[in-house]
Amino acid sequence: MVGMVSHTNMRQRDVSSRKGLDGQVVDWLLEENQPAVRYHTFVDILGRKDGDWEAREAYSKIPHRGWAKDILNLQKSGGYWEPTEPSWRKDVLGWIEFLYRPKFVATNWRALVLADLGLTSKDKRIKKIADLFFDYKLRLSSSFNFFTEEACIVGNTARMLTRFGYSDDYRVKKLYDRLLEDQREDGGWNCFRPDRGTLDNWEPLAAYAALPKQKRTRKIEQSIAKGAEFYLERKLFEEGKSKYAPWFRFHYPNHYYYDILIGLDLLTNLGYADDKRLRPAIKILKEKRQSDGTWLLDGIHPDLGPGVVESGFGIDKRPKPFALEEAGKPSKWITLTALRVLKRVGDAS
């Protein structure tokens, strides 16, 4: 009876707090067609605990309904996605393997989304994915491993495997060591030659954010502080002589591209929600809210809209877009992320 009363009180507080426009939006996010959004809304927006029965029920349905189900339905029996059996090939860009290409529909990209949605290796299909990464890209005996790779690749892989439940694995810890090693003097990271960091290389901070606070070493905490300062000094979008248009458009999946919603989500998650230097980006976030209380999915990557500097896609030519929602329409994932940011800012004020 105690649990039932507690749940009833919680539901009453939810209902009383969901009046007006915000309430309508939260009710939209709680619809059962996308249990991943429903689960994260319960936990991140309404403050439910993971043990709450509605949150648990929503979580249990993530692999069986909506986006995660659609992705998993296309998975091959070996744990990978298109296009072929595991194999190596050699071309002008060096060794390329099946987990990464074609962008953005191969195993790496779909796995990142499943990690974002909340799935872990407790699901045997997720374990198969993780095993592929350990076997093909995280073997110390292989010269084609991720331990000396660019920070964007290393950060994405560390974040993915941490969310899948492998933060204590020595190989995942070695990925975090690589992120520490690759941080530039100015506090940022860069996947290319310059010694300066760039806002585009957000993946290391995302990996740190995925790591439970109790598992962050002193060196990681110091790296977070330096990285956060790098972004805050630039107000999340001030880099170069002019504003880079794609950073002001919201996207998902993000792959390795940056926009200010990513920056806001990371910095507020890492404990900087009360920093005044976030205010210009928060103002932009609020201005982008629609009259019905939602936010739009502005574009699908690769974003080739106005203001894009396209340097070419190499052997991929024009990558195949991978979308969960329709560009130009209200987005549950973008809206959830935006509300999560605003809640953290409100809680910190």
Secondary structure by P-SEA (a helix, b strand, c coil): caaaaaaaaaaaaaaaaaccaaaaaaaaaaccccaaaaaaaaccccccccccaaaaaaaaacccccaaaaaaaaccccccccccccccccccccccccccccccccaaaaaaaaaaaccccccaaaaaaaaaaaacccccccccccccccaaaaaaaaaaaaaacccccaaaaaaaaaaaaacccccccccccccccccccaaaaaaaaacccccccaaaaaaaaaaaaaaaaacccccccccccccccccccccccccaaaaaaaaaaacccccccaaaaaaaaaaacccccccccccccccccccccccccccccccbbbbccccccccaaaaaaaaaaaaaaaaac
